[in-house]
């Protein structure tokens, strides 16, 4: 798994992190078209992304960049924070690239709202 900034995320962030545009721009994962086919999911279908640090449901999006089979890209944001190691090794920034991850179809599981995600992860109201 890789994570990073996207144009969509940057533009949507200007509207606010609780805006629908921002949430839709960061609660996704981009997959190679062959991986989408292999998983048997359609564009904007919910998938569960899991790493050794956590799991989160996001929408699968067929990547226009590639080919990059076996690589999942999740934009910077609260959803990917569930998936990365919080350890920063003294530099203040966690590792955001090359994280082993699994992706599986999750059509019956919802993508949590930002409020639900924060409540689930941090137990705060």
ROZA-453236 format. One record per residue (C-alpha): residue number from 1; residue in three letters; x, y, z. Coordinates in steps of 0.02 Angstrom, whole numbers, plus 50000, padded with zeros to 5 digits. Each point is the difference from the previous one (the first is absolute). Example, Ala and Ser with C-alpha at 12.3 -4.5 7.8 and 13.67 -1.06 7.14 Angstrom:
+-------+------+-------+-------+-------+
! dovex ! dovo !     X !     Y !     Z !
+-------+------+-------+-------+-------+
!     1 !  ALA ! 50615 ! 49775 ! 50390 !
!     2 !  SER ! 50069 ! 50172 ! 49967 !
+-------+------+-------+-------+-------+
This chain:
+-------+------+-------+-------+-------+
! dovex ! dovo !     X !     Y !     Z !
+-------+------+-------+-------+-------+
!     1 !  UNK ! 50000 ! 50000 ! 50000 !
!     2 !  UNK ! 50054 ! 50176 ! 49961 !
!     3 !  UNK ! 49926 ! 50162 ! 50060 !
!     4 !  UNK ! 50023 ! 50179 ! 49946 !
!     5 !  UNK ! 49912 ! 50158 ! 49946 !
!     6 !  UNK ! 49879 ! 50012 ! 49854 !
!     7 !  UNK ! 49935 ! 50151 ! 49906 !
!     8 !  UNK ! 49822 ! 49952 ! 50048 !
!     9 !  UNK ! 50047 ! 49991 ! 50184 !
!    10 !  UNK ! 50088 ! 50169 ! 49994 !
!    11 !  UNK ! 49855 ! 50088 ! 49915 !
!    12 !  UNK ! 49870 ! 49921 ! 50115 !
!    13 !  UNK ! 50101 ! 50043 ! 50156 !
!    14 !  UNK ! 49971 ! 50184 ! 49959 !
!    15 !  UNK ! 49814 ! 49969 ! 50029 !
!    16 !  UNK ! 50038 ! 49928 ! 50172 !
!    17 !  UNK ! 50043 ! 49828 ! 50068 !
!    18 !  UNK ! 49818 ! 49968 ! 50047 !
!    19 !  UNK ! 49939 ! 50041 ! 49824 !
!    20 !  UNK ! 49925 ! 49864 ! 49893 !
!    21 !  UNK ! 50129 ! 50035 ! 49863 !
!    22 !  UNK ! 50146 ! 49973 ! 50119 !
!    23 !  UNK ! 49928 ! 49841 ! 50075 !
!    24 !  UNK ! 49968 ! 49929 ! 49825 !
!    25 !  UNK ! 50177 ! 50045 ! 49944 !
!    26 !  UNK ! 50089 ! 49910 ! 50144 !
!    27 !  UNK ! 49887 ! 49853 ! 50044 !
!    28 !  UNK ! 50052 ! 49909 ! 49841 !
!    29 !  UNK ! 50138 ! 49886 ! 49940 !
!    30 !  UNK ! 50067 ! 49996 ! 49823 !
!    31 !  UNK ! 50032 ! 49828 ! 49926 !
!    32 !  UNK ! 50075 ! 49940 ! 49838 !
!    33 !  UNK ! 49862 ! 49952 ! 49877 !
!    34 !  UNK ! 50062 ! 49819 ! 50001 !
!    35 !  UNK ! 49988 ! 49995 ! 50190 !
!    36 !  UNK ! 49823 ! 50069 ! 49992 !
!    37 !  UNK ! 49957 ! 49860 ! 49879 !
!    38 !  UNK ! 50089 ! 49868 ! 50105 !
!    39 !  UNK ! 49906 ! 50056 ! 50157 !
!    40 !  UNK ! 49835 ! 49996 ! 49906 !
!    41 !  UNK ! 49953 ! 50175 ! 50055 !
!    42 !  UNK ! 49929 ! 50145 ! 49901 !
!    43 !  UNK ! 50051 ! 50182 ! 50007 !
!    44 !  UNK ! 49942 ! 50082 ! 50163 !
!    45 !  UNK ! 49966 ! 49832 ! 50084 !
!    46 !  UNK ! 50046 ! 49988 ! 50183 !
!    47 !  UNK ! 50158 ! 49903 ! 50041 !
!    48 !  UNK ! 50088 ! 49960 ! 50163 !
!    49 !  UNK ! 50183 ! 50052 ! 50003 !
!    50 !  UNK ! 50101 ! 49919 ! 50138 !
!    51 !  UNK ! 50180 ! 50020 ! 50059 !
!    52 !  UNK ! 50091 ! 49944 ! 50156 !
!    53 !  UNK ! 49941 ! 50162 ! 50083 !
!    54 !  UNK ! 49814 ! 49998 ! 49963 !
!    55 !  UNK ! 49857 ! 49978 ! 49877 !
!    56 !  UNK ! 49882 ! 50123 ! 49919 !
!    57 !  UNK ! 49861 ! 49995 ! 49871 !
!    58 !  UNK ! 50021 ! 50118 ! 49852 !
!    59 !  UNK ! 49935 ! 50011 ! 49822 !
!    60 !  UNK ! 50102 ! 49914 ! 49865 !
!    61 !  UNK ! 50041 ! 50110 ! 49851 !
!    62 !  UNK ! 50079 ! 49936 ! 49840 !
!    63 !  UNK ! 50164 ! 50093 ! 49980 !
!    64 !  UNK ! 50032 ! 50095 ! 49839 !
!    65 !  UNK ! 50186 ! 49990 ! 50033 !
!    66 !  UNK ! 50096 ! 49842 ! 49976 !
!    67 !  UNK ! 50022 ! 49862 ! 49974 !
!    68 !  UNK ! 50040 ! 49964 ! 50182 !
!    69 !  UNK ! 49927 ! 49829 ! 50043 !
!    70 !  UNK ! 50008 ! 49956 ! 50184 !
!    71 !  UNK ! 50012 ! 50182 ! 50056 !
!    72 !  UNK ! 49860 ! 50090 ! 50091 !
!    73 !  UNK ! 50006 ! 50190 ! 50021 !
!    74 !  UNK ! 49900 ! 50084 ! 50139 !
!    75 !  UNK ! 50005 ! 50191 ! 50007 !
!    76 !  UNK ! 50060 ! 50089 ! 50157 !
!    77 !  UNK ! 49858 ! 50019 ! 50124 !
!    78 !  UNK ! 49918 ! 49924 ! 50153 !
!    79 !  UNK ! 49958 ! 49835 ! 49914 !
!    80 !  UNK ! 50180 ! 49962 ! 49952 !
!    81 !  UNK ! 50057 ! 50050 ! 50175 !
!    82 !  UNK ! 49915 ! 49842 ! 50061 !
!    83 !  UNK ! 50115 ! 49898 ! 49887 !
!    84 !  UNK ! 50172 ! 50075 ! 50035 !
!    85 !  UNK ! 50120 ! 49968 ! 50143 !
!    86 !  UNK ! 49984 ! 50145 ! 50123 !
!    87 !  UNK ! 50185 ! 49982 ! 50046 !
!    88 !  UNK ! 50101 ! 50144 ! 49928 !
!    89 !  UNK ! 50174 ! 49942 ! 50053 !
!    90 !  UNK ! 50038 ! 50173 ! 50068 !
!    91 !  UNK ! 49971 ! 50094 ! 49836 !
!    92 !  UNK ! 49818 ! 50048 ! 50030 !
!    93 !  UNK ! 49934 ! 49914 ! 49844 !
!    94 !  UNK ! 49946 ! 49818 ! 49985 !
!    95 !  UNK ! 50052 ! 49890 ! 49854 !
!    96 !  UNK ! 49874 ! 50030 ! 49862 !
!    97 !  UNK ! 50068 ! 49891 ! 49860 !
!    98 !  UNK ! 50022 ! 49814 ! 49972 !
!    99 !  UNK ! 49881 ! 49940 ! 50136 !
!   100 !  UNK ! 49944 ! 49819 ! 49976 !
!   101 !  UNK ! 49811 ! 50000 ! 49979 !
!   102 !  UNK ! 49857 ! 49887 ! 49950 !
!   103 !  UNK ! 49844 ! 50056 ! 49908 !
!   104 !  UNK ! 49839 ! 49900 ! 49998 !
!   105 !  UNK ! 49823 ! 50035 ! 49941 !
!   106 !  UNK ! 49887 ! 50069 ! 50137 !
!   107 !  UNK ! 49837 ! 50045 ! 49911 !
!   108 !  UNK ! 49897 ! 49978 ! 50159 !
!   109 !  UNK ! 50114 ! 50105 ! 50112 !
!   110 !  UNK ! 49977 ! 50189 ! 50004 !
!   111 !  UNK ! 50132 ! 50133 ! 49977 !
!   112 !  UNK ! 49994 ! 50089 ! 50167 !
!   113 !  UNK ! 49966 ! 50186 ! 50006 !
!   114 !  UNK ! 50141 ! 50106 ! 50068 !
!   115 !  UNK ! 49911 ! 50017 ! 50167 !
!   116 !  UNK ! 49972 ! 49811 ! 50011 !
!   117 !  UNK ! 50180 ! 49964 ! 49952 !
!   118 !  UNK ! 50069 ! 50118 ! 50133 !
!   119 !  UNK ! 49883 ! 49929 ! 50131 !
!   120 !  UNK ! 50050 ! 49822 ! 49955 !
!   121 !  UNK ! 50187 ! 50037 ! 49998 !
!   122 !  UNK ! 50012 ! 50118 ! 50148 !
!   123 !  UNK ! 49842 ! 49964 ! 50100 !
!   124 !  UNK ! 49955 ! 50183 ! 50010 !
!   125 !  UNK ! 49832 ! 50082 ! 49973 !
+-------+------+-------+-------+-------+
